Amino acid sequence: MRLIGKLLALPFMLVTGILYLVCKFLVVLSGAVLGILSGIIFLAALVLFFVAGFLPGPCCASRTTATRLRSAT
């Protein structure tokens, strides 16, 4: 009787094991992809932070131009 129960449970155990391995692989893969993606976004944000800090944008340029125009008149 126990042997029949084990033989009946074997396909379910195999399917469960295969699904577990597939899900584990997907979790590891998505973790790696998201880790790389977050690193790229971090580096892009760091570059933009320094570029915006060192190069004046149109806001600063217009303020400087307005100050020069007021002082010239």
mmJSON file of the N, C-alpha and C atoms, coordinates in Angstrom:
{"data_MODEL":{"atom_site":{
"group_PDB":["ATOM","ATOM","ATOM","ATOM","ATOM","ATOM","ATOM","ATOM","ATOM","ATOM","ATOM","ATOM","ATOM","ATOM","ATOM","ATOM","ATOM","ATOM","ATOM","ATOM","ATOM","ATOM","ATOM","ATOM","ATOM","ATOM","ATOM","ATOM","ATOM","ATOM","ATOM","ATOM","ATOM","ATOM","ATOM","ATOM","ATOM","ATOM","ATOM","ATOM","ATOM","ATOM","ATOM","ATOM","ATOM","ATOM","ATOM","ATOM","ATOM","ATOM","ATOM","ATOM","ATOM","ATOM","ATOM","ATOM","ATOM","ATOM","ATOM","ATOM","ATOM","ATOM","ATOM","ATOM","ATOM","ATOM","ATOM","ATOM","ATOM","ATOM","ATOM","ATOM","ATOM","ATOM","ATOM","ATOM","ATOM","ATOM","ATOM","ATOM","ATOM","ATOM","ATOM","ATOM","ATOM","ATOM","ATOM","ATOM","ATOM","ATOM","ATOM","ATOM","ATOM","ATOM","ATOM","ATOM","ATOM","ATOM","ATOM","ATOM","ATOM","ATOM","ATOM","ATOM","ATOM","ATOM","ATOM","ATOM","ATOM","ATOM","ATOM","ATOM","ATOM","ATOM","ATOM","ATOM","ATOM","ATOM","ATOM","ATOM","ATOM","ATOM","ATOM","ATOM","ATOM","ATOM","ATOM","ATOM","ATOM","ATOM","ATOM","ATOM","ATOM","ATOM","ATOM","ATOM","ATOM","ATOM","ATOM","ATOM","ATOM","ATOM","ATOM","ATOM","ATOM","ATOM","ATOM","ATOM","ATOM","ATOM","ATOM","ATOM","ATOM","ATOM","ATOM","ATOM","ATOM","ATOM","ATOM","ATOM","ATOM","ATOM","ATOM","ATOM","ATOM","ATOM","ATOM","ATOM","ATOM","ATOM","ATOM","ATOM","ATOM","ATOM","ATOM","ATOM","ATOM","ATOM","ATOM","ATOM","ATOM","ATOM","ATOM","ATOM","ATOM","ATOM","ATOM","ATOM","ATOM","ATOM","ATOM","ATOM","ATOM","ATOM","ATOM","ATOM","ATOM","ATOM","ATOM","ATOM","ATOM","ATOM","ATOM","ATOM","ATOM","ATOM","ATOM","ATOM","ATOM","ATOM","ATOM","ATOM","ATOM","ATOM","ATOM","ATOM","ATOM","ATOM","ATOM"],
"id":[1,2,3,4,5,6,7,8,9,10,11,12,13,14,15,16,17,18,19,20,21,22,23,24,25,26,27,28,29,30,31,32,33,34,35,36,37,38,39,40,41,42,43,44,45,46,47,48,49,50,51,52,53,54,55,56,57,58,59,60,61,62,63,64,65,66,67,68,69,70,71,72,73,74,75,76,77,78,79,80,81,82,83,84,85,86,87,88,89,90,91,92,93,94,95,96,97,98,99,100,101,102,103,104,105,106,107,108,109,110,111,112,113,114,115,116,117,118,119,120,121,122,123,124,125,126,127,128,129,130,131,132,133,134,135,136,137,138,139,140,141,142,143,144,145,146,147,148,149,150,151,152,153,154,155,156,157,158,159,160,161,162,163,164,165,166,167,168,169,170,171,172,173,174,175,176,177,178,179,180,181,182,183,184,185,186,187,188,189,190,191,192,193,194,195,196,197,198,199,200,201,202,203,204,205,206,207,208,209,210,211,212,213,214,215,216,217,218,219],
"type_symbol":["N","C","C","N","C","C","N","C","C","N","C","C","N","C","C","N","C","C","N","C","C","N","C","C","N","C","C","N","C","C","N","C","C","N","C","C","N","C","C","N","C","C","N","C","C","N","C","C","N","C","C","N","C","C","N","C","C","N","C","C","N","C","C","N","C","C","N","C","C","N","C","C","N","C","C","N","C","C","N","C","C","N","C","C","N","C","C","N","C","C","N","C","C","N","C","C","N","C","C","N","C","C","N","C","C","N","C","C","N","C","C","N","C","C","N","C","C","N","C","C","N","C","C","N","C","C","N","C","C","N","C","C","N","C","C","N","C","C","N","C","C","N","C","C","N","C","C","N","C","C","N","C","C","N","C","C","N","C","C","N","C","C","N","C","C","N","C","C","N","C","C","N","C","C","N","C","C","N","C","C","N","C","C","N","C","C","N","C","C","N","C","C","N","C","C","N","C","C","N","C","C","N","C","C","N","C","C","N","C","C","N","C","C","N","C","C","N","C","C"],
"label_atom_id":["N","CA","C","N","CA","C","N","CA","C","N","CA","C","N","CA","C","N","CA","C","N","CA","C","N","CA","C","N","CA","C","N","CA","C","N","CA","C","N","CA","C","N","CA","C","N","CA","C","N","CA","C","N","CA","C","N","CA","C","N","CA","C","N","CA","C","N","CA","C","N","CA","C","N","CA","C","N","CA","C","N","CA","C","N","CA","C","N","CA","C","N","CA","C","N","CA","C","N","CA","C","N","CA","C","N","CA","C","N","CA","C","N","CA","C","N","CA","C","N","CA","C","N","CA","C","N","CA","C","N","CA","C","N","CA","C","N","CA","C","N","CA","C","N","CA","C","N","CA","C","N","CA","C","N","CA","C","N","CA","C","N","CA","C","N","CA","C","N","CA","C","N","CA","C","N","CA","C","N","CA","C","N","CA","C","N","CA","C","N","CA","C","N","CA","C","N","CA","C","N","CA","C","N","CA","C","N","CA","C","N","CA","C","N","CA","C","N","CA","C","N","CA","C","N","CA","C","N","CA","C","N","CA","C","N","CA","C","N","CA","C","N","CA","C","N","CA","C","N","CA","C","N","CA","C"],
"label_alt_id":[null,null,null,null,null,null,null,null,null,null,null,null,null,null,null,null,null,null,null,null,null,null,null,null,null,null,null,null,null,null,null,null,null,null,null,null,null,null,null,null,null,null,null,null,null,null,null,null,null,null,null,null,null,null,null,null,null,null,null,null,null,null,null,null,null,null,null,null,null,null,null,null,null,null,null,null,null,null,null,null,null,null,null,null,null,null,null,null,null,null,null,null,null,null,null,null,null,null,null,null,null,null,null,null,null,null,null,null,null,null,null,null,null,null,null,null,null,null,null,null,null,null,null,null,null,null,null,null,null,null,null,null,null,null,null,null,null,null,null,null,null,null,null,null,null,null,null,null,null,null,null,null,null,null,null,null,null,null,null,null,null,null,null,null,null,null,null,null,null,null,null,null,null,null,null,null,null,null,null,null,null,null,null,null,null,null,null,null,null,null,null,null,null,null,null,null,null,null,null,null,null,null,null,null,null,null,null,null,null,null,null,null,null,null,null,null,null,null,null],
"label_comp_id":["MET","MET","MET","ARG","ARG","ARG","LEU","LEU","LEU","ILE","ILE","ILE","GLY","GLY","GLY","LYS","LYS","LYS","LEU","LEU","LEU","LEU","LEU","LEU","ALA","ALA","ALA","LEU","LEU","LEU","PRO","PRO","PRO","PHE","PHE","PHE","MET","MET","MET","LEU","LEU","LEU","VAL","VAL","VAL","THR","THR","THR","GLY","GLY","GLY","ILE","ILE","ILE","LEU","LEU","LEU","TYR","TYR","TYR","LEU","LEU","LEU","VAL","VAL","VAL","CYS","CYS","CYS","LYS","LYS","LYS","PHE","PHE","PHE","LEU","LEU","LEU","VAL","VAL","VAL","VAL","VAL","VAL","LEU","LEU","LEU","SER","SER","SER","GLY","GLY","GLY","ALA","ALA","ALA","VAL","VAL","VAL","LEU","LEU","LEU","GLY","GLY","GLY","ILE","ILE","ILE","LEU","LEU","LEU","SER","SER","SER","GLY","GLY","GLY","ILE","ILE","ILE","ILE","ILE","ILE","PHE","PHE","PHE","LEU","LEU","LEU","ALA","ALA","ALA","ALA","ALA","ALA","LEU","LEU","LEU","VAL","VAL","VAL","LEU","LEU","LEU","PHE","PHE","PHE","PHE","PHE","PHE","VAL","VAL","VAL","ALA","ALA","ALA","GLY","GLY","GLY","PHE","PHE","PHE","LEU","LEU","LEU","PRO","PRO","PRO","GLY","GLY","GLY","PRO","PRO","PRO","CYS","CYS","CYS","CYS","CYS","CYS","ALA","ALA","ALA","SER","SER","SER","ARG","ARG","ARG","THR","THR","THR","THR","THR","THR","ALA","ALA","ALA","THR","THR","THR","ARG","ARG","ARG","LEU","LEU","LEU","ARG","ARG","ARG","SER","SER","SER","ALA","ALA","ALA","THR","THR","THR"],
"label_asym_id":["A","A","A","A","A","A","A","A","A","A","A","A","A","A","A","A","A","A","A","A","A","A","A","A","A","A","A","A","A","A","A","A","A","A","A","A","A","A","A","A","A","A","A","A","A","A","A","A","A","A","A","A","A","A","A","A","A","A","A","A","A","A","A","A","A","A","A","A","A","A","A","A","A","A","A","A","A","A","A","A","A","A","A","A","A","A","A","A","A","A","A","A","A","A","A","A","A","A","A","A","A","A","A","A","A","A","A","A","A","A","A","A","A","A","A","A","A","A","A","A","A","A","A","A","A","A","A","A","A","A","A","A","A","A","A","A","A","A","A","A","A","A","A","A","A","A","A","A","A","A","A","A","A","A","A","A","A","A","A","A","A","A","A","A","A","A","A","A","A","A","A","A","A","A","A","A","A","A","A","A","A","A","A","A","A","A","A","A","A","A","A","A","A","A","A","A","A","A","A","A","A","A","A","A","A","A","A","A","A","A","A","A","A","A","A","A","A","A","A"],
"label_entity_id":["1","1","1","1","1","1","1","1","1","1","1","1","1","1","1","1","1","1","1","1","1","1","1","1","1","1","1","1","1","1","1","1","1","1","1","1","1","1","1","1","1","1","1","1","1","1","1","1","1","1","1","1","1","1","1","1","1","1","1","1","1","1","1","1","1","1","1","1","1","1","1","1","1","1","1","1","1","1","1","1","1","1","1","1","1","1","1","1","1","1","1","1","1","1","1","1","1","1","1","1","1","1","1","1","1","1","1","1","1","1","1","1","1","1","1","1","1","1","1","1","1","1","1","1","1","1","1","1","1","1","1","1","1","1","1","1","1","1","1","1","1","1","1","1","1","1","1","1","1","1","1","1","1","1","1","1","1","1","1","1","1","1","1","1","1","1","1","1","1","1","1","1","1","1","1","1","1","1","1","1","1","1","1","1","1","1","1","1","1","1","1","1","1","1","1","1","1","1","1","1","1","1","1","1","1","1","1","1","1","1","1","1","1","1","1","1","1","1","1"],
"label_seq_id":[1,1,1,2,2,2,3,3,3,4,4,4,5,5,5,6,6,6,7,7,7,8,8,8,9,9,9,10,10,10,11,11,11,12,12,12,13,13,13,14,14,14,15,15,15,16,16,16,17,17,17,18,18,18,19,19,19,20,20,20,21,21,21,22,22,22,23,23,23,24,24,24,25,25,25,26,26,26,27,27,27,28,28,28,29,29,29,30,30,30,31,31,31,32,32,32,33,33,33,34,34,34,35,35,35,36,36,36,37,37,37,38,38,38,39,39,39,40,40,40,41,41,41,42,42,42,43,43,43,44,44,44,45,45,45,46,46,46,47,47,47,48,48,48,49,49,49,50,50,50,51,51,51,52,52,52,53,53,53,54,54,54,55,55,55,56,56,56,57,57,57,58,58,58,59,59,59,60,60,60,61,61,61,62,62,62,63,63,63,64,64,64,65,65,65,66,66,66,67,67,67,68,68,68,69,69,69,70,70,70,71,71,71,72,72,72,73,73,73],
"pdbx_PDB_ins_code":[null,null,null,null,null,null,null,null,null,null,null,null,null,null,null,null,null,null,null,null,null,null,null,null,null,null,null,null,null,null,null,null,null,null,null,null,null,null,null,null,null,null,null,null,null,null,null,null,null,null,null,null,null,null,null,null,null,null,null,null,null,null,null,null,null,null,null,null,null,null,null,null,null,null,null,null,null,null,null,null,null,null,null,null,null,null,null,null,null,null,null,null,null,null,null,null,null,null,null,null,null,null,null,null,null,null,null,null,null,null,null,null,null,null,null,null,null,null,null,null,null,null,null,null,null,null,null,null,null,null,null,null,null,null,null,null,null,null,null,null,null,null,null,null,null,null,null,null,null,null,null,null,null,null,null,null,null,null,null,null,null,null,null,null,null,null,null,null,null,null,null,null,null,null,null,null,null,null,null,null,null,null,null,null,null,null,null,null,null,null,null,null,null,null,null,null,null,null,null,null,null,null,null,null,null,null,null,null,null,null,null,null,null,null,null,null,null,null,null],
"Cartn_x":[0.827,0.0,0.872,1.931,2.817,3.544,3.878,4.563,3.647,2.378,1.425,1.278,1.224,1.138,2.364,3.537,4.767,4.799,4.349,4.326,3.311,2.21,1.23,1.721,2.505,2.996,4.202,4.879,6.111,5.915,4.9,4.749,4.516,3.741,3.501,4.782,5.583,6.856,7.796,7.818,8.676,8.225,6.922,6.402,6.676,6.464,6.734,8.216,9.078,10.52,10.956,10.4,10.746,10.239,9.012,8.494,9.319,9.769,10.624,11.927,12.542,13.809,13.622,12.526,12.252,12.047,11.257,11.008,12.287,13.096,14.358,15.283,15.339,16.157,15.651,14.335,13.779,14.051,14.004,14.289,15.753,16.653,18.082,18.362,17.763,17.966,17.421,16.213,15.639,16.423,16.945,17.781,19.038,19.649,20.86,20.551,19.47,19.106,18.762,17.982,17.611,18.811,19.75,20.962,21.795,21.957,22.708,21.978,20.658,19.877,19.941,19.874,19.959,21.351,22.381,23.728,23.873,23.293,23.343,22.589,21.42,20.641,21.388,22.052,22.834,23.966,24.685,25.793,25.292,24.144,23.58,23.163,22.584,22.191,23.415,24.473,25.707,26.306,26.323,26.84,25.986,24.678,23.798,23.943,24.166,24.351,25.579,26.687,27.897,27.825,27.208,27.076,26.191,25.093,24.206,24.862,25.768,26.426,27.512,28.204,29.334,28.972,27.932,27.551,26.289,26.322,25.105,24.05,22.83,21.737,21.113,20.009,19.359,18.848,18.498,18.019,19.141,20.309,21.436,21.905,21.861,22.32,21.399,20.104,19.194,19.317,19.555,19.722,20.999,22.053,23.301,23.143,22.449,22.226,21.379,20.361,19.515,20.315,21.21,22.032,22.979,23.548,24.458,23.7,22.479,21.7,21.335,20.981,20.647,21.85,23.014,24.195,24.716,24.422,24.904,24.061,22.803,21.955,22.004],
"Cartn_y":[-1.196,0.0,1.261,1.236,2.408,2.584,1.487,1.565,2.171,1.816,2.38,3.883,4.311,5.742,6.506,5.886,6.537,6.631,5.6,5.628,6.642,6.8,7.805,9.229,9.412,10.743,11.168,10.201,10.518,11.565,11.48,12.522,13.913,13.987,15.281,15.852,14.982,15.427,15.922,15.233,15.657,16.998,17.155,18.417,19.556,19.297,20.326,20.7,19.709,19.975,20.776,20.433,21.165,22.602,22.791,24.157,24.965,24.331,25.009,25.468,24.594,24.961,26.077,26.034,27.088,28.427,28.42,29.671,30.197,29.292,29.719,30.353,29.754,30.304,31.688,31.847,33.143,34.216,33.842,34.807,35.239,34.299,34.636,35.491,35.125,35.875,37.294,37.44,38.783,39.626,39.003,39.745,40.268,39.452,39.89,41.016,40.861,41.889,43.202,43.132,44.358,44.991,44.181,44.721,45.492,44.932,45.614,46.884,46.803,47.967,49.088,48.739,49.781,50.402,49.626,50.183,51.165,50.841,51.745,53.035,52.919,54.114,54.966,54.321,55.068,55.833,55.189,55.871,57.023,56.827,57.907,59.078,58.793,59.865,60.6,59.85,60.475,61.394,60.945,61.777,63.022,62.872,64.035,65.006,64.467,65.326,66.218,65.637,66.437,67.35,66.888,67.741,68.936,68.726,69.829,70.763,70.236,71.088,71.961,71.477,72.204,73.064,72.693,73.47,74.269,75.559,76.335,76.054,75.949,75.691,76.983,76.91,78.124,79.022,78.447,79.262,80.174,79.61,80.409,81.396,80.991,81.868,83.074,82.879,84.008,84.951,84.394,85.229,86.075,85.471,86.204,87.271,86.949,87.913,89.078,88.794,89.865,90.76,90.201,91.008,91.89,91.341,92.139,93.274,92.999,94.043,95.164,94.808,95.833,96.674,96.023,96.772,97.637,97.254,98.019,99.282,99.265,100.424,101.461],
"Cartn_z":[0.0,0.0,0.0,0.801,0.839,-0.491,-1.128,-2.422,-3.482,-3.454,-4.41,-4.178,-2.929,-2.602,-3.075,-2.891,-3.354,-4.883,-5.555,-7.015,-7.535,-6.827,-7.245,-6.969,-5.926,-5.564,-6.389,-7.012,-7.752,-8.852,-9.72,-10.755,-10.157,-9.075,-8.438,-7.835,-7.259,-6.69,-7.792,-8.922,-10.036,-10.606,-10.799,-11.335,-10.356,-9.068,-8.058,-8.025,-8.135,-8.143,-9.353,-10.513,-11.742,-11.663,-11.172,-11.016,-10.022,-8.963,-7.99,-8.635,-9.416,-10.053,-11.078,-11.833,-12.82,-12.11,-11.04,-10.307,-9.656,-9.129,-8.512,-9.562,-10.741,-11.815,-12.222,-12.321,-12.716,-11.659,-10.397,-9.337,-9.382,-9.574,-9.653,-10.888,-12.01,-13.25,-13.135,-12.607,-12.487,-11.492,-10.442,-9.498,-10.157,-11.0,-11.699,-12.679,-13.433,-14.42,-13.724,-12.654,-11.944,-11.246,-10.79,-10.193,-11.205,-12.369,-13.435,-13.86,-14.007,-14.417,-13.388,-12.115,-11.088,-11.043,-11.327,-11.399,-12.551,-13.685,-14.84,-14.54,-13.912,-13.567,-12.547,-11.591,-10.609,-11.277,-12.182,-12.851,-13.717,-14.375,-15.185,-14.305,-13.155,-12.238,-11.697,-11.425,-10.94,-11.997,-13.233,-14.333,-14.497,-14.475,-14.619,-13.452,-12.259,-11.095,-11.269,-11.719,-11.87,-13.085,-14.16,-15.347,-15.021,-14.317,-13.968,-12.962,-12.152,-11.169,-11.778,-12.789,-13.351,-14.547,-15.281,-16.453,-16.152,-16.355,-16.098,-17.159,-16.718,-17.638,-18.105,-18.814,-19.329,-18.204,-17.068,-15.944,-15.439,-15.238,-14.75,-15.819,-17.064,-18.139,-18.276,-18.159,-18.305,-17.103,-15.917,-14.737,-14.868,-15.382,-15.557,-16.633,-17.703,-18.774,-18.276,-17.483,-16.952,-16.013,-15.246,-14.343,-15.153,-16.206,-17.048,-17.732,-18.175,-18.845,-17.862,-16.63,-15.647,-15.28,-15.158,-14.77,-15.934,-17.155,-18.302,-18.534,-18.079,-18.368,-17.286],
"occupancy":[1.0,1.0,1.0,1.0,1.0,1.0,1.0,1.0,1.0,1.0,1.0,1.0,1.0,1.0,1.0,1.0,1.0,1.0,1.0,1.0,1.0,1.0,1.0,1.0,1.0,1.0,1.0,1.0,1.0,1.0,1.0,1.0,1.0,1.0,1.0,1.0,1.0,1.0,1.0,1.0,1.0,1.0,1.0,1.0,1.0,1.0,1.0,1.0,1.0,1.0,1.0,1.0,1.0,1.0,1.0,1.0,1.0,1.0,1.0,1.0,1.0,1.0,1.0,1.0,1.0,1.0,1.0,1.0,1.0,1.0,1.0,1.0,1.0,1.0,1.0,1.0,1.0,1.0,1.0,1.0,1.0,1.0,1.0,1.0,1.0,1.0,1.0,1.0,1.0,1.0,1.0,1.0,1.0,1.0,1.0,1.0,1.0,1.0,1.0,1.0,1.0,1.0,1.0,1.0,1.0,1.0,1.0,1.0,1.0,1.0,1.0,1.0,1.0,1.0,1.0,1.0,1.0,1.0,1.0,1.0,1.0,1.0,1.0,1.0,1.0,1.0,1.0,1.0,1.0,1.0,1.0,1.0,1.0,1.0,1.0,1.0,1.0,1.0,1.0,1.0,1.0,1.0,1.0,1.0,1.0,1.0,1.0,1.0,1.0,1.0,1.0,1.0,1.0,1.0,1.0,1.0,1.0,1.0,1.0,1.0,1.0,1.0,1.0,1.0,1.0,1.0,1.0,1.0,1.0,1.0,1.0,1.0,1.0,1.0,1.0,1.0,1.0,1.0,1.0,1.0,1.0,1.0,1.0,1.0,1.0,1.0,1.0,1.0,1.0,1.0,1.0,1.0,1.0,1.0,1.0,1.0,1.0,1.0,1.0,1.0,1.0,1.0,1.0,1.0,1.0,1.0,1.0,1.0,1.0,1.0,1.0,1.0,1.0,1.0,1.0,1.0,1.0,1.0,1.0],
"B_iso_or_equiv":[0.0,0.0,0.0,0.0,0.0,0.0,0.0,0.0,0.0,0.0,0.0,0.0,0.0,0.0,0.0,0.0,0.0,0.0,0.0,0.0,0.0,0.0,0.0,0.0,0.0,0.0,0.0,0.0,0.0,0.0,0.0,0.0,0.0,0.0,0.0,0.0,0.0,0.0,0.0,0.0,0.0,0.0,0.0,0.0,0.0,0.0,0.0,0.0,0.0,0.0,0.0,0.0,0.0,0.0,0.0,0.0,0.0,0.0,0.0,0.0,0.0,0.0,0.0,0.0,0.0,0.0,0.0,0.0,0.0,0.0,0.0,0.0,0.0,0.0,0.0,0.0,0.0,0.0,0.0,0.0,0.0,0.0,0.0,0.0,0.0,0.0,0.0,0.0,0.0,0.0,0.0,0.0,0.0,0.0,0.0,0.0,0.0,0.0,0.0,0.0,0.0,0.0,0.0,0.0,0.0,0.0,0.0,0.0,0.0,0.0,0.0,0.0,0.0,0.0,0.0,0.0,0.0,0.0,0.0,0.0,0.0,0.0,0.0,0.0,0.0,0.0,0.0,0.0,0.0,0.0,0.0,0.0,0.0,0.0,0.0,0.0,0.0,0.0,0.0,0.0,0.0,0.0,0.0,0.0,0.0,0.0,0.0,0.0,0.0,0.0,0.0,0.0,0.0,0.0,0.0,0.0,0.0,0.0,0.0,0.0,0.0,0.0,0.0,0.0,0.0,0.0,0.0,0.0,0.0,0.0,0.0,0.0,0.0,0.0,0.0,0.0,0.0,0.0,0.0,0.0,0.0,0.0,0.0,0.0,0.0,0.0,0.0,0.0,0.0,0.0,0.0,0.0,0.0,0.0,0.0,0.0,0.0,0.0,0.0,0.0,0.0,0.0,0.0,0.0,0.0,0.0,0.0,0.0,0.0,0.0,0.0,0.0,0.0,0.0,0.0,0.0,0.0,0.0,0.0],
"pdbx_formal_charge":[null,null,null,null,null,null,null,null,null,null,null,null,null,null,null,null,null,null,null,null,null,null,null,null,null,null,null,null,null,null,null,null,null,null,null,null,null,null,null,null,null,null,null,null,null,null,null,null,null,null,null,null,null,null,null,null,null,null,null,null,null,null,null,null,null,null,null,null,null,null,null,null,null,null,null,null,null,null,null,null,null,null,null,null,null,null,null,null,null,null,null,null,null,null,null,null,null,null,null,null,null,null,null,null,null,null,null,null,null,null,null,null,null,null,null,null,null,null,null,null,null,null,null,null,null,null,null,null,null,null,null,null,null,null,null,null,null,null,null,null,null,null,null,null,null,null,null,null,null,null,null,null,null,null,null,null,null,null,null,null,null,null,null,null,null,null,null,null,null,null,null,null,null,null,null,null,null,null,null,null,null,null,null,null,null,null,null,null,null,null,null,null,null,null,null,null,null,null,null,null,null,null,null,null,null,null,null,null,null,null,null,null,null,null,null,null,null,null,null],
"auth_seq_id":[1,1,1,2,2,2,3,3,3,4,4,4,5,5,5,6,6,6,7,7,7,8,8,8,9,9,9,10,10,10,11,11,11,12,12,12,13,13,13,14,14,14,15,15,15,16,16,16,17,17,17,18,18,18,19,19,19,20,20,20,21,21,21,22,22,22,23,23,23,24,24,24,25,25,25,26,26,26,27,27,27,28,28,28,29,29,29,30,30,30,31,31,31,32,32,32,33,33,33,34,34,34,35,35,35,36,36,36,37,37,37,38,38,38,39,39,39,40,40,40,41,41,41,42,42,42,43,43,43,44,44,44,45,45,45,46,46,46,47,47,47,48,48,48,49,49,49,50,50,50,51,51,51,52,52,52,53,53,53,54,54,54,55,55,55,56,56,56,57,57,57,58,58,58,59,59,59,60,60,60,61,61,61,62,62,62,63,63,63,64,64,64,65,65,65,66,66,66,67,67,67,68,68,68,69,69,69,70,70,70,71,71,71,72,72,72,73,73,73],
"auth_comp_id":["MET","MET","MET","ARG","ARG","ARG","LEU","LEU","LEU","ILE","ILE","ILE","GLY","GLY","GLY","LYS","LYS","LYS","LEU","LEU","LEU","LEU","LEU","LEU","ALA","ALA","ALA","LEU","LEU","LEU","PRO","PRO","PRO","PHE","PHE","PHE","MET","MET","MET","LEU","LEU","LEU","VAL","VAL","VAL","THR","THR","THR","GLY","GLY","GLY","ILE","ILE","ILE","LEU","LEU","LEU","TYR","TYR","TYR","LEU","LEU","LEU","VAL","VAL","VAL","CYS","CYS","CYS","LYS","LYS","LYS","PHE","PHE","PHE","LEU","LEU","LEU","VAL","VAL","VAL","VAL","VAL","VAL","LEU","LEU","LEU","SER","SER","SER","GLY","GLY","GLY","ALA","ALA","ALA","VAL","VAL","VAL","LEU","LEU","LEU","GLY","GLY","GLY","ILE","ILE","ILE","LEU","LEU","LEU","SER","SER","SER","GLY","GLY","GLY","ILE","ILE","ILE","ILE","ILE","ILE","PHE","PHE","PHE","LEU","LEU","LEU","ALA","ALA","ALA","ALA","ALA","ALA","LEU","LEU","LEU","VAL","VAL","VAL","LEU","LEU","LEU","PHE","PHE","PHE","PHE","PHE","PHE","VAL","VAL","VAL","ALA","ALA","ALA","GLY","GLY","GLY","PHE","PHE","PHE","LEU","LEU","LEU","PRO","PRO","PRO","GLY","GLY","GLY","PRO","PRO","PRO","CYS","CYS","CYS","CYS","CYS","CYS","ALA","ALA","ALA","SER","SER","SER","ARG","ARG","ARG","THR","THR","THR","THR","THR","THR","ALA","ALA","ALA","THR","THR","THR","ARG","ARG","ARG","LEU","LEU","LEU","ARG","ARG","ARG","SER","SER","SER","ALA","ALA","ALA","THR","THR","THR"],
"auth_asym_id":["A","A","A","A","A","A","A","A","A","A","A","A","A","A","A","A","A","A","A","A","A","A","A","A","A","A","A","A","A","A","A","A","A","A","A","A","A","A","A","A","A","A","A","A","A","A","A","A","A","A","A","A","A","A","A","A","A","A","A","A","A","A","A","A","A","A","A","A","A","A","A","A","A","A","A","A","A","A","A","A","A","A","A","A","A","A","A","A","A","A","A","A","A","A","A","A","A","A","A","A","A","A","A","A","A","A","A","A","A","A","A","A","A","A","A","A","A","A","A","A","A","A","A","A","A","A","A","A","A","A","A","A","A","A","A","A","A","A","A","A","A","A","A","A","A","A","A","A","A","A","A","A","A","A","A","A","A","A","A","A","A","A","A","A","A","A","A","A","A","A","A","A","A","A","A","A","A","A","A","A","A","A","A","A","A","A","A","A","A","A","A","A","A","A","A","A","A","A","A","A","A","A","A","A","A","A","A","A","A","A","A","A","A","A","A","A","A","A","A"],
"auth_atom_id":["N","CA","C","N","CA","C","N","CA","C","N","CA","C","N","CA","C","N","CA","C","N","CA","C","N","CA","C","N","CA","C","N","CA","C","N","CA","C","N","CA","C","N","CA","C","N","CA","C","N","CA","C","N","CA","C","N","CA","C","N","CA","C","N","CA","C","N","CA","C","N","CA","C","N","CA","C","N","CA","C","N","CA","C","N","CA","C","N","CA","C","N","CA","C","N","CA","C","N","CA","C","N","CA","C","N","CA","C","N","CA","C","N","CA","C","N","CA","C","N","CA","C","N","CA","C","N","CA","C","N","CA","C","N","CA","C","N","CA","C","N","CA","C","N","CA","C","N","CA","C","N","CA","C","N","CA","C","N","CA","C","N","CA","C","N","CA","C","N","CA","C","N","CA","C","N","CA","C","N","CA","C","N","CA","C","N","CA","C","N","CA","C","N","CA","C","N","CA","C","N","CA","C","N","CA","C","N","CA","C","N","CA","C","N","CA","C","N","CA","C","N","CA","C","N","CA","C","N","CA","C","N","CA","C","N","CA","C","N","CA","C","N","CA","C","N","CA","C","N","CA","C","N","CA","C"],
"pdbx_PDB_model_num":[1,1,1,1,1,1,1,1,1,1,1,1,1,1,1,1,1,1,1,1,1,1,1,1,1,1,1,1,1,1,1,1,1,1,1,1,1,1,1,1,1,1,1,1,1,1,1,1,1,1,1,1,1,1,1,1,1,1,1,1,1,1,1,1,1,1,1,1,1,1,1,1,1,1,1,1,1,1,1,1,1,1,1,1,1,1,1,1,1,1,1,1,1,1,1,1,1,1,1,1,1,1,1,1,1,1,1,1,1,1,1,1,1,1,1,1,1,1,1,1,1,1,1,1,1,1,1,1,1,1,1,1,1,1,1,1,1,1,1,1,1,1,1,1,1,1,1,1,1,1,1,1,1,1,1,1,1,1,1,1,1,1,1,1,1,1,1,1,1,1,1,1,1,1,1,1,1,1,1,1,1,1,1,1,1,1,1,1,1,1,1,1,1,1,1,1,1,1,1,1,1,1,1,1,1,1,1,1,1,1,1,1,1,1,1,1,1,1,1]
}}}
